């Protein structure tokens, strides 16, 4: 089922407000940090088609939301559902994530003290 414009706007707000605090907190232990950051940069790139942005925004909103199927505080498995949702989004629209997005993700990880 497609999201309404209001739901897409809410997803974008949640991602803008919650993504960076969460990625800063968990980047060192998050195996998919580079993919999440690449998705973030692609989702906020004005050159990215709207349908791709919506898909990535939905996946990133799921990552950001404090309530999900498996709580993120559980060791080892807490981010499994987040990784699954993000992976599905990347399979669907991953060809739109380009080297500029990946380089920005690697740079962000380096600034956060983690090697990409």
Backbone as a chain_set.jsonl record, in Angstrom:
{"seq": "XXXXXXXXXXXXXXXXXXXXXXXXXXXXXXXXXXXXXXXXXXXXXXXXXXXXXXXXXXXXXXXXXXXXXXXXXXXXXXXXXXXXXXXXXXXXXXXXXXXXXXXXXXXXXXXXXXXX", "coords": {"N": [[0.839, -1.175, 0.0], [0.61, 2.171, -0.896], [2.098, 5.058, 0.569], [0.559, 7.968, 1.976], [0.798, 11.462, 1.056], [1.07, 12.974, 3.383], [2.045, 11.031, 5.163], [4.507, 10.466, 3.954], [5.77, 12.941, 4.281], [5.912, 13.025, 7.045], [7.604, 10.812, 7.482], [9.95, 11.834, 6.322], [10.465, 13.986, 8.063], [10.912, 12.592, 10.465], [13.211, 11.158, 9.77], [15.037, 13.235, 9.175], [15.28, 14.382, 11.745], [15.963, 12.234, 13.433], [17.926, 10.508, 12.333], [20.786, 11.158, 12.309], [21.503, 11.42, 15.121], [21.064, 8.734, 15.895], [22.744, 7.236, 14.182], [25.228, 8.221, 14.919], [25.375, 7.302, 17.538], [25.354, 4.494, 17.209], [27.074, 3.777, 15.107], [29.658, 2.62, 15.283], [29.192, -0.044, 15.903], [27.474, -0.983, 14.015], [26.896, -2.991, 11.406], [25.868, -2.311, 8.914], [26.227, 0.393, 8.549], [27.522, 2.012, 6.595], [25.922, 1.515, 4.332], [23.465, 2.499, 5.243], [24.086, 5.212, 5.586], [24.781, 5.856, 2.932], [22.294, 5.484, 1.744], [20.905, 7.514, 3.053], [22.205, 9.845, 2.07], [21.546, 9.584, -0.645], [18.733, 9.684, -0.503], [18.298, 12.324, 0.231], [19.285, 13.728, -1.858], [18.709, 15.989, -4.342], [18.66, 15.271, -6.982], [17.81, 12.694, -7.074], [15.248, 10.504, -8.097], [11.789, 10.981, -7.212], [10.256, 8.684, -6.449], [12.238, 6.898, -5.668], [13.406, 8.316, -3.582], [11.242, 8.279, -1.762], [11.045, 5.54, -1.199], [13.547, 5.027, 0.011], [13.366, 6.83, 2.136], [11.29, 5.752, 3.636], [12.464, 3.328, 4.486], [14.634, 4.326, 5.957], [13.245, 5.754, 7.887], [12.102, 3.656, 9.302], [14.412, 2.598, 10.448], [15.084, 4.704, 12.143], [12.886, 5.0, 13.869], [11.873, 4.468, 17.236], [10.347, 2.327, 18.015], [10.059, -0.845, 16.869], [9.924, -4.043, 15.215], [11.914, -5.745, 16.361], [13.473, -4.756, 19.216], [16.044, -2.278, 19.239], [17.874, -2.295, 21.295], [18.518, -4.865, 21.985], [21.173, -7.095, 22.189], [23.178, -8.064, 19.408], [20.921, -9.051, 17.767], [19.245, -6.899, 17.629], [19.261, -4.973, 15.563], [18.583, -6.414, 13.362], [16.08, -6.474, 12.027], [15.965, -3.852, 11.116], [18.157, -3.832, 9.369], [17.211, -5.672, 7.508], [14.966, -4.362, 6.396], [16.212, -2.09, 5.302], [17.944, -3.377, 3.504], [16.104, -4.538, 1.709], [15.019, -2.215, 0.602], [17.311, -1.214, -0.623], [17.802, -3.188, -2.537], [15.621, -2.737, -4.156], [15.99, -0.08, -5.093], [18.661, 0.459, -5.266], [20.387, 0.945, -7.446], [20.323, 3.614, -7.854], [21.882, 4.747, -5.968], [24.805, 6.356, -5.983], [28.366, 6.794, -6.677], [29.062, 9.228, -5.509], [27.28, 9.416, -3.35], [28.121, 7.177, -1.903], [30.793, 7.871, -1.343], [30.406, 10.121, 0.269], [29.19, 8.85, 2.424], [31.301, 7.197, 3.326], [33.125, 9.203, 4.073], [31.674, 10.403, 6.15], [31.58, 8.301, 7.993], [34.311, 8.101, 8.579], [34.708, 10.572, 9.832], [33.168, 10.059, 12.045], [34.793, 8.397, 13.356], [35.104, 5.803, 12.532], [36.305, 3.329, 10.369], [35.428, 2.99, 7.007]], "CA": [[0.0, 0.0, 0.0], [1.388, 3.397, -1.014], [1.921, 6.015, 1.659], [-0.014, 9.255, 1.604], [1.754, 12.567, 1.08], [1.288, 13.328, 4.797], [2.91, 10.001, 5.745], [5.851, 10.674, 3.405], [6.309, 14.134, 4.932], [6.229, 12.609, 8.413], [8.809, 9.984, 7.386], [11.098, 12.714, 6.088], [10.724, 14.718, 9.306], [11.509, 11.639, 11.414], [14.572, 10.841, 9.327], [15.865, 14.438, 9.382], [15.506, 14.61, 13.173], [16.459, 11.101, 14.191], [18.958, 9.677, 11.724], [22.164, 11.43, 12.743], [21.751, 10.993, 16.512], [21.108, 7.272, 15.991], [23.923, 6.718, 13.496], [26.386, 8.586, 15.754], [25.363, 6.414, 18.699], [25.538, 3.079, 16.899], [27.888, 3.535, 13.908], [30.81, 1.746, 15.541], [28.759, -1.437, 15.994], [26.421, -1.22, 13.034], [27.536, -3.521, 10.196], [25.321, -1.713, 7.695], [26.292, 1.849, 8.692], [27.846, 2.651, 5.32], [24.751, 1.428, 3.465], [22.456, 3.424, 5.77], [24.523, 6.567, 5.255], [24.64, 6.021, 1.482], [20.859, 5.645, 1.499], [20.544, 8.861, 3.541], [22.671, 10.842, 1.105], [20.747, 9.435, -1.854], [17.354, 10.12, -0.225], [18.241, 13.781, 0.324], [19.867, 14.284, -3.082], [17.62, 16.529, -5.174], [18.694, 14.608, -8.283], [17.225, 11.363, -6.931], [13.809, 10.492, -8.433], [10.895, 11.005, -6.049], [9.87, 7.335, -6.01], [13.404, 6.338, -4.994], [13.496, 9.036, -2.306], [10.179, 7.782, -0.883], [11.413, 4.193, -0.768], [14.654, 5.137, 0.967], [12.892, 7.545, 3.323], [10.523, 4.791, 4.432], [13.405, 2.401, 5.125], [15.391, 5.073, 6.965], [12.317, 6.061, 8.982], [12.006, 2.434, 10.105], [15.656, 2.544, 11.211], [15.079, 5.779, 13.14], [11.796, 4.862, 14.839], [12.273, 3.726, 18.436], [9.558, 1.098, 18.153], [10.014, -1.689, 15.688], [9.645, -5.448, 15.53], [12.932, -6.214, 17.305], [14.064, -3.558, 19.832], [17.444, -2.077, 18.901], [18.739, -2.471, 22.46], [18.879, -6.274, 22.146], [22.478, -7.36, 21.586], [23.326, -8.873, 18.199], [19.768, -9.156, 16.868], [18.416, -5.698, 17.711], [19.183, -4.243, 14.306], [18.335, -7.355, 12.259], [14.922, -6.045, 11.243], [16.343, -2.605, 10.437], [19.018, -4.22, 8.253], [16.361, -6.329, 6.507], [14.157, -3.344, 5.717], [17.123, -1.3, 4.491], [18.401, -4.237, 2.403], [15.017, -4.639, 0.731], [14.954, -0.931, -0.106], [18.49, -1.103, -1.488], [17.59, -4.077, -3.677], [14.624, -2.104, -5.018], [16.39, 1.202, -5.69], [20.093, 0.622, -5.049], [21.121, 1.443, -8.607], [20.319, 5.074, -7.792], [22.927, 5.179, -5.034], [25.985, 6.473, -6.832], [29.656, 6.903, -5.99], [29.04, 10.442, -4.688], [26.596, 9.053, -2.107], [28.988, 6.234, -1.171], [31.953, 8.62, -0.842], [29.929, 10.934, 1.396], [28.979, 7.916, 3.535], [32.621, 6.826, 3.856], [33.658, 10.384, 4.753], [30.94, 10.569, 7.407], [32.059, 7.257, 8.909], [35.653, 8.48, 9.017], [34.522, 11.65, 10.803], [32.613, 9.467, 13.259], [35.83, 7.577, 13.962], [35.033, 4.406, 12.087], [36.764, 3.11, 9.004], [34.386, 2.454, 6.127]], "C": [[0.889, 1.245, 0.0], [1.077, 4.338, 0.153], [1.323, 7.305, 1.123], [1.082, 10.316, 1.643], [2.069, 12.962, 2.524], [2.212, 12.314, 5.478], [4.343, 10.145, 5.234], [6.518, 11.876, 4.045], [6.72, 13.803, 6.357], [7.483, 11.731, 8.435], [10.045, 10.864, 7.218], [11.453, 13.492, 7.355], [11.424, 13.819, 10.317], [12.957, 11.339, 11.051], [15.487, 12.045, 9.545], [16.221, 14.617, 10.853], [16.223, 13.456, 13.866], [17.632, 10.335, 13.625], [20.344, 9.924, 12.304], [22.402, 11.079, 14.211], [21.882, 9.471, 16.635], [22.372, 6.724, 15.338], [25.18, 7.051, 14.303], [26.494, 7.63, 16.939], [25.79, 4.995, 18.35], [26.507, 2.776, 15.762], [29.025, 2.553, 14.142], [30.424, 0.27, 15.529], [27.72, -1.832, 14.956], [27.039, -1.7, 11.718], [27.06, -2.86, 8.904], [25.337, -0.187, 7.745], [26.582, 2.544, 7.361], [26.647, 2.621, 4.369], [23.656, 2.401, 3.934], [22.817, 4.863, 5.428], [24.41, 6.834, 3.751], [23.178, 6.241, 1.109], [20.395, 7.029, 1.924], [20.953, 9.921, 2.527], [21.886, 10.769, -0.197], [19.326, 9.984, -1.65], [17.232, 11.64, -0.182], [18.924, 14.485, -0.843], [18.724, 14.736, -3.983], [17.57, 15.898, -6.569], [18.055, 13.214, -8.252], [15.732, 11.423, -7.27], [12.941, 10.356, -7.175], [10.548, 9.608, -5.559], [11.014, 6.65, -5.256], [13.56, 6.994, -3.62], [12.468, 8.495, -1.319], [10.522, 6.393, -0.336], [12.51, 4.25, 0.289], [14.212, 5.819, 2.262], [12.093, 6.614, 4.227], [11.432, 3.826, 5.172], [14.205, 3.105, 6.217], [14.505, 5.464, 8.148], [12.162, 4.842, 9.884], [13.243, 2.282, 10.991], [15.62, 3.53, 12.384], [14.038, 5.558, 14.239], [12.22, 4.02, 16.042], [11.5, 2.421, 18.63], [9.574, 0.361, 16.832], [9.871, -3.134, 16.142], [10.625, -6.009, 16.557], [13.59, -4.978, 17.911], [15.573, -3.48, 19.59], [18.389, -2.294, 20.082], [19.144, -3.92, 22.695], [20.216, -6.545, 21.466], [22.37, -8.314, 20.4], [22.123, -8.869, 17.269], [18.925, -7.887, 16.81], [18.25, -4.935, 16.414], [18.885, -5.15, 13.113], [17.155, -6.918, 11.398], [15.217, -4.758, 10.485], [17.191, -2.918, 9.198], [18.197, -4.861, 7.137], [15.546, -5.322, 5.708], [15.047, -2.505, 4.797], [17.622, -2.112, 3.289], [17.345, -4.358, 1.316], [14.903, -3.349, -0.08], [16.13, -0.79, -1.069], [18.39, -2.015, -2.706], [16.644, -3.396, -4.678], [15.169, -0.884, -5.753], [17.894, 1.451, -5.633], [20.879, 1.137, -6.235], [21.174, 2.964, -8.636], [21.327, 5.616, -6.78], [24.234, 5.166, -5.813], [27.263, 6.656, -5.999], [29.736, 8.162, -5.134], [28.383, 10.156, -3.339], [27.48, 8.139, -1.258], [30.205, 6.952, -0.577], [31.564, 9.494, 0.347], [29.71, 10.058, 2.628], [30.318, 7.522, 4.164], [33.254, 7.99, 4.61], [32.983, 10.588, 6.107], [31.405, 9.523, 8.436], [33.454, 7.578, 9.44], [35.565, 9.583, 10.065], [33.95, 11.128, 12.131], [33.619, 8.53, 13.943], [35.798, 6.113, 13.6], [35.517, 4.318, 10.653], [35.652, 2.478, 8.192], [34.793, 1.13, 5.562]], "O": [[1.813, 1.353, 0.807], [-0.049, 4.399, 0.647], [1.547, 7.685, -0.027], [2.159, 10.092, 2.197], [3.221, 13.254, 2.847], [3.065, 12.695, 6.28], [5.292, 9.964, 5.997], [7.716, 11.837, 4.326], [7.766, 14.255, 6.823], [8.332, 11.891, 9.311], [11.058, 10.663, 7.888], [12.632, 13.637, 7.678], [12.401, 14.222, 10.948], [13.824, 11.275, 11.923], [16.6, 11.889, 10.048], [17.357, 14.969, 11.172], [17.008, 13.679, 14.788], [18.28, 9.582, 14.352], [21.004, 8.984, 12.746], [23.433, 10.482, 14.52], [22.717, 8.978, 17.394], [23.009, 5.83, 15.895], [26.103, 6.238, 14.363], [27.591, 7.2, 17.295], [26.513, 4.361, 19.118], [26.743, 1.603, 15.474], [29.318, 1.733, 13.272], [31.245, -0.579, 15.18], [27.152, -2.921, 15.031], [27.639, -0.907, 10.993], [27.784, -2.856, 7.908], [24.547, 0.461, 7.058], [25.956, 3.553, 7.039], [26.388, 3.603, 3.673], [23.002, 3.046, 3.114], [21.955, 5.644, 5.025], [23.99, 7.917, 3.344], [22.863, 7.08, 0.265], [19.585, 7.651, 1.238], [20.157, 10.787, 2.166], [21.593, 11.805, -0.794], [18.787, 10.665, -2.522], [16.182, 12.187, -0.519], [19.116, 15.7, -0.815], [17.864, 13.932, -4.343], [16.552, 15.983, -7.255], [17.793, 12.63, -9.303], [15.026, 12.304, -6.779], [13.324, 9.698, -6.207], [10.547, 9.371, -4.351], [10.771, 5.903, -4.309], [13.813, 6.317, -2.623], [12.795, 8.273, -0.153], [10.312, 6.112, 0.844], [12.415, 3.603, 1.332], [14.635, 5.431, 3.351], [12.208, 6.685, 5.451], [11.208, 3.534, 6.347], [14.428, 2.537, 7.286], [14.972, 5.498, 9.287], [12.098, 4.982, 11.105], [13.134, 1.883, 12.15], [16.076, 3.214, 13.483], [14.277, 5.888, 15.401], [12.853, 2.977, 15.88], [11.959, 1.521, 19.332], [9.151, 0.89, 15.804], [9.715, -3.403, 17.333], [10.217, -6.671, 17.512], [14.216, -4.211, 17.178], [16.287, -4.475, 19.718], [19.592, -2.46, 19.88], [20.022, -4.186, 23.516], [20.372, -6.252, 20.28], [21.567, -9.247, 20.404], [22.3, -8.695, 16.063], [17.984, -7.809, 16.019], [17.211, -4.315, 16.185], [18.929, -4.696, 11.97], [17.225, -6.985, 10.171], [14.776, -4.586, 9.348], [16.978, -2.353, 8.125], [18.456, -4.623, 5.957], [15.449, -5.422, 4.484], [14.685, -2.239, 3.651], [17.711, -1.586, 2.18], [17.664, -4.288, 0.129], [14.714, -3.385, -1.296], [15.97, -0.308, -2.19], [18.846, -1.652, -3.791], [16.848, -3.472, -5.889], [14.841, -0.675, -6.921], [18.345, 2.558, -5.927], [21.949, 1.716, -6.05], [21.982, 3.542, -9.363], [21.59, 6.819, -6.748], [24.709, 4.115, -6.245], [27.22, 6.667, -4.769], [30.426, 8.157, -4.114], [28.873, 10.604, -2.303], [27.574, 8.308, -0.042], [30.6, 6.676, 0.556], [32.312, 9.592, 1.32], [30.009, 10.473, 3.748], [30.454, 7.515, 5.387], [33.854, 7.792, 5.667], [33.645, 10.908, 7.095], [31.597, 9.843, 9.609], [33.743, 7.352, 10.615], [36.267, 9.537, 11.075], [34.216, 11.685, 13.196], [33.321, 7.944, 14.984], [36.394, 5.279, 14.282], [35.166, 5.155, 9.821], [35.005, 1.533, 8.645], [34.039, 0.527, 4.798]]}, "num_chains": 1, "name": "protein.A"}
